[in-house]
Amino acid sequence: MKKLLICVLLITFGSCKQKEHRSAEIVQPETSSKIEVKDSLISEPIEVVLKSFDGLADTTFVRLADFSDDFVYDMRYATENNFLKAKVYDCAECYTRVKTAKALIEANKTFMEKGVKIKFFDCYRPNSVQYKMWEIVPNPQYVANPVKGSIHNKGGAVDITLVDLEGNELDMGTDFDFFGKRAYHDNFDLPETIVRNRKLLKETMEAYGFWSIRTEWWHYNLSAASNDKVANFRWECN
């Protein structure tokens, strides 16, 4: 009888320990060596589609950048970096009439053959902006009287310089809108490099129908635009 009781106890005790051992086992979760890799986005260059002058009248106002991507822009009157010390354009754009744009594009082709290209400081200027400028500086020596208007208001004048094909400005002796003898075309008391750069700008622009102002090396008027009407066309700012 004792032997039977011992056997029952041993069987019971052993079975409990076995259950305890099984319940203590820890099942480790499976680990994954997979790494999630997101697809890399490779941006393709956007092709710029330029517009054509076909069907446009010579007096139509156009945005120059829509017809050529070979120009550089620093539209000073859309900033405070100008002699007015005031921003008078709502946004920086270069508009001209079609005939002016065509002449500029052809001139720029010749410049680029020589390793330089045109950089713009100002282009067409709405007559309402001329009035703003006159309010700030009512002096015809520096700002054309808006009642009569400027050839800038006709879409036939541009203020420009030259840059190399990397965008570095050529030395013209003064900054844009420097009012003094050093900016005069007939001032040859300057380093040879400056005289040569101005000569390149002036002779090339004149070959494409532009004429200059004696006191401003940067200012060019298209002869064919002289008789156009003063305009107040305003472009939209995006």
C-alpha positions as a printed NumPy array, in Angstrom:
array([[  0.   ,   0.   ,   0.   ],
       [  2.879,   2.388,   0.854],
       [  4.622,   1.53 ,  -2.396],
       [  1.451,   2.346,  -4.327],
       [  1.091,   5.728,  -2.572],
       [  4.728,   6.634,  -3.302],
       [  4.29 ,   5.772,  -6.95 ],
       [  1.175,   7.933,  -7.187],
       [  3.01 ,  10.866,  -5.559],
       [  6.009,  10.495,  -7.859],
       [  3.837,  10.372, -10.947],
       [  1.85 ,  13.415,  -9.809],
       [  4.928,  15.441,  -8.785],
       [  6.8  ,  14.616, -11.974],
       [  3.849,  15.535, -14.132],
       [  3.505,  18.97 , -12.423],
       [  7.194,  19.761, -12.874],
       [  6.935,  18.789, -16.485],
       [  3.988,  21.167, -16.963],
       [  5.9  ,  23.922, -15.15 ],
       [  8.88 ,  23.41 , -17.429],
       [  6.722,  23.595, -20.533],
       [  4.969,  26.761, -19.349],
       [  8.327,  28.428, -18.722],
       [  9.457,  27.958, -22.292],
       [  9.624,  31.299, -24.21 ],
       [  8.791,  31.215, -27.862],
       [ 10.951,  33.798, -29.641],
       [  9.216,  35.669, -32.482],
       [ 10.672,  35.189, -35.908],
       [ 13.018,  37.976, -36.926],
       [ 13.051,  39.32 , -40.419],
       [ 16.159,  40.491, -42.259],
       [ 14.1  ,  42.296, -44.898],
       [ 14.745,  46.078, -45.185],
       [ 12.092,  48.235, -46.729],
       [ 13.605,  50.348, -49.491],
       [ 11.591,  53.19 , -50.918],
       [ 11.818,  53.858, -54.596],
       [ 14.136,  56.777, -55.288],
       [ 12.61 ,  59.609, -57.28 ],
       [ 14.773,  60.588, -60.218],
       [ 13.645,  63.872, -61.694],
       [ 14.   ,  64.161, -65.399],
       [ 14.986,  67.529, -66.874],
       [ 11.992,  69.59 , -67.879],
       [ 12.007,  70.496, -71.529],
       [ 11.359,  74.175, -72.069],
       [  9.083,  74.758, -75.033],
       [  9.649,  78.222, -76.455],
       [  6.947,  80.18 , -78.193],
       [  6.993,  81.341, -81.798],
       [  6.503,  84.859, -83.14 ],
       [  4.347,  83.486, -85.956],
       [  1.115,  85.426, -86.286],
       [  2.114,  88.117, -83.784],
       [  2.065,  91.773, -84.792],
       [  5.321,  93.699, -84.293],
       [  3.658,  95.921, -81.694],
       [  2.367,  93.057, -79.52 ],
       [  3.827,  92.926, -76.018],
       [  5.555,  89.618, -75.232],
       [  7.471,  88.127, -72.331],
       [ 11.   ,  87.713, -73.63 ],
       [ 11.708,  84.55 , -71.625],
       [  8.904,  82.782, -73.526],
       [ 10.82 ,  83.159, -76.786],
       [ 14.444,  82.607, -75.712],
       [ 16.157,  81.021, -72.723],
       [ 19.563,  82.518, -73.549],
       [ 19.191,  85.718, -71.521],
       [ 20.009,  86.618, -67.913],
       [ 17.815,  88.888, -65.765],
       [ 18.381,  91.217, -62.819],
       [ 15.267,  93.368, -62.881],
       [ 16.371,  96.089, -60.512],
       [ 13.124,  98.045, -60.264],
       [ 11.395,  94.954, -58.89 ],
       [ 13.768,  95.345, -55.931],
       [ 15.098,  98.221, -53.829],
       [ 18.546,  97.819, -55.382],
       [ 18.267, 100.844, -57.667],
       [ 18.858, 104.587, -57.542],
       [ 15.243, 105.167, -56.409],
       [ 15.808, 102.919, -53.382],
       [ 12.264, 101.688, -53.972],
       [ 10.479,  98.724, -55.528],
       [  8.192, 100.025, -58.276],
       [  7.36 ,  96.778, -60.126],
       [  5.047,  94.23 , -58.506],
       [  7.192,  91.4  , -59.865],
       [ 10.268,  90.898, -62.021],
       [  9.445,  90.371, -65.693],
       [ 10.985,  91.515, -68.964],
       [  8.416,  92.434, -71.605],
       [  9.026,  94.189, -74.925],
       [  7.164,  94.574, -78.181],
       [  7.671,  91.768, -80.696],
       [  9.98 ,  93.774, -82.975],
       [ 12.213,  94.653, -80.013],
       [ 12.289,  91.036, -78.86 ],
       [ 13.275,  89.811, -82.322],
       [ 16.148,  92.307, -82.531],
       [ 17.37 ,  91.393, -79.032],
       [ 17.365,  87.673, -79.814],
       [ 19.378,  88.217, -82.992],
       [ 21.852,  90.492, -81.221],
       [ 22.24 ,  87.936, -78.455],
       [ 23.109,  85.228, -80.967],
       [ 26.039,  87.342, -82.131],
       [ 27.091,  88.018, -78.547],
       [ 27.014,  84.301, -77.739],
       [ 29.306,  83.549, -80.67 ],
       [ 31.791,  85.774, -78.838],
       [ 31.311,  84.019, -75.489],
       [ 28.988,  86.543, -73.83 ],
       [ 25.256,  87.244, -73.607],
       [ 22.783,  89.933, -72.58 ],
       [ 21.73 ,  90.551, -68.996],
       [ 18.688,  92.781, -68.44 ],
       [ 18.19 ,  95.429, -65.756],
       [ 14.994,  96.898, -67.209],
       [ 12.759,  96.392, -70.244],
       [  9.265,  97.668, -71.047],
       [  7.993,  99.93 , -68.285],
       [  4.252, 100.658, -67.906],
       [  3.463, 104.372, -67.896],
       [  1.891, 104.004, -64.443],
       [  5.298, 102.867, -63.161],
       [  6.847, 105.923, -64.82 ],
       [  4.514, 108.036, -62.678],
       [  5.676, 106.169, -59.553],
       [  9.293, 106.876, -60.441],
       [  8.523, 110.539, -61.12 ],
       [  6.899, 110.885, -57.696],
       [ 10.107, 109.639, -56.087],
       [ 12.563, 111.549, -58.302],
       [ 10.794, 114.354, -60.23 ],
       [ 13.897, 115.302, -62.165],
       [ 14.025, 114.875, -65.973],
       [ 17.773, 114.431, -65.779],
       [ 17.162, 111.044, -64.137],
       [ 13.529, 110.11 , -64.859],
       [ 11.53 , 110.926, -67.988],
       [  8.42 , 112.988, -67.338],
       [  5.517, 110.497, -67.467],
       [  3.236, 112.993, -69.207],
       [  5.389, 112.703, -72.308],
       [  6.633, 109.224, -71.45 ],
       [  9.837, 107.349, -72.131],
       [ 10.743, 104.917, -74.893],
       [ 10.772, 102.387, -72.049],
       [  7.004, 103.043, -71.878],
       [  6.755, 102.178, -75.58 ],
       [  8.366,  98.742, -75.21 ],
       [ 11.337,  99.763, -77.335],
       [ 14.071, 100.412, -74.751],
       [ 16.178,  98.107, -72.595],
       [ 18.826,  98.595, -69.922],
       [ 21.443,  95.876, -70.281],
       [ 24.966,  94.682, -69.695],
       [ 26.971,  91.645, -70.802],
       [ 27.884,  88.515, -68.863],
       [ 30.094,  85.586, -69.803],
       [ 28.478,  82.218, -70.408],
       [ 28.858,  81.387, -66.688],
       [ 26.896,  84.5  , -65.738],
       [ 29.76 ,  86.732, -64.591],
       [ 29.3  ,  90.382, -65.514],
       [ 31.841,  92.048, -67.755],
       [ 33.432,  95.135, -66.233],
       [ 31.677,  98.213, -67.625],
       [ 33.269, 100.666, -65.222],
       [ 30.149, 101.491, -63.175],
       [ 27.038,  99.837, -61.888],
       [ 23.704, 100.205, -63.667],
       [ 22.102, 103.632, -63.114],
       [ 25.318, 105.337, -62.103],
       [ 24.805, 108.983, -63.023],
       [ 28.177, 110.528, -63.641],
       [ 30.876, 111.059, -66.253],
       [ 32.355, 107.614, -65.689],
       [ 29.196, 106.122, -67.273],
       [ 29.438, 108.245, -70.446],
       [ 30.025, 106.481, -73.752],
       [ 32.474, 109.178, -74.839],
       [ 34.573, 108.875, -71.69 ],
       [ 37.647, 106.958, -72.807],
       [ 39.683, 107.828, -69.73 ],
       [ 39.085, 104.325, -68.448],
       [ 41.007, 101.026, -68.335],
       [ 41.305,  99.381, -71.746],
       [ 39.195,  96.386, -70.677],
       [ 36.233,  98.61 , -69.804],
       [ 36.475, 100.566, -73.061],
       [ 36.653,  97.296, -75.005],
       [ 33.636,  95.813, -73.201],
       [ 31.521,  98.914, -73.824],
       [ 32.576,  98.97 , -77.46 ],
       [ 31.502,  95.341, -77.912],
       [ 28.111,  96.109, -76.355],
       [ 27.532,  99.323, -78.304],
       [ 28.69 ,  98.201, -81.755],
       [ 26.762,  94.931, -81.613],
       [ 23.535,  96.573, -80.443],
       [ 23.825,  99.253, -83.128],
       [ 24.267,  96.527, -85.762],
       [ 20.776,  95.275, -84.851],
       [ 18.951,  98.592, -84.99 ],
       [ 19.516, 100.024, -81.521],
       [ 20.943, 103.417, -80.592],
       [ 22.453, 104.523, -77.316],
       [ 22.293, 107.471, -74.942],
       [ 25.572, 109.342, -74.509],
       [ 25.414, 109.433, -70.706],
       [ 24.309, 105.831, -70.027],
       [ 26.39 , 102.895, -71.286],
       [ 23.564, 100.448, -70.377],
       [ 20.619, 102.088, -72.198],
       [ 19.566, 101.081, -75.733],
       [ 16.572, 102.143, -77.836],
       [ 15.265, 100.345, -80.885],
       [ 15.046, 102.9  , -83.696],
       [ 11.94 , 101.214, -85.14 ],
       [ 10.091, 101.73 , -81.85 ],
       [ 10.591, 105.484, -81.576],
       [  7.165, 106.358, -83.001],
       [  5.17 , 103.782, -81.054],
       [  2.615, 104.98 , -78.527],
       [  3.263, 105.189, -74.802],
       [  1.55 , 102.178, -73.235],
       [  0.294, 101.104, -69.854],
       [  0.042,  97.37 , -70.47 ],
       [  0.46 ,  95.527, -67.137],
       [  1.576,  91.923, -66.889],
       [  0.174,  89.464, -64.359],
       [  2.31 ,  88.314, -61.456],
       [  2.082,  84.608, -60.589]])
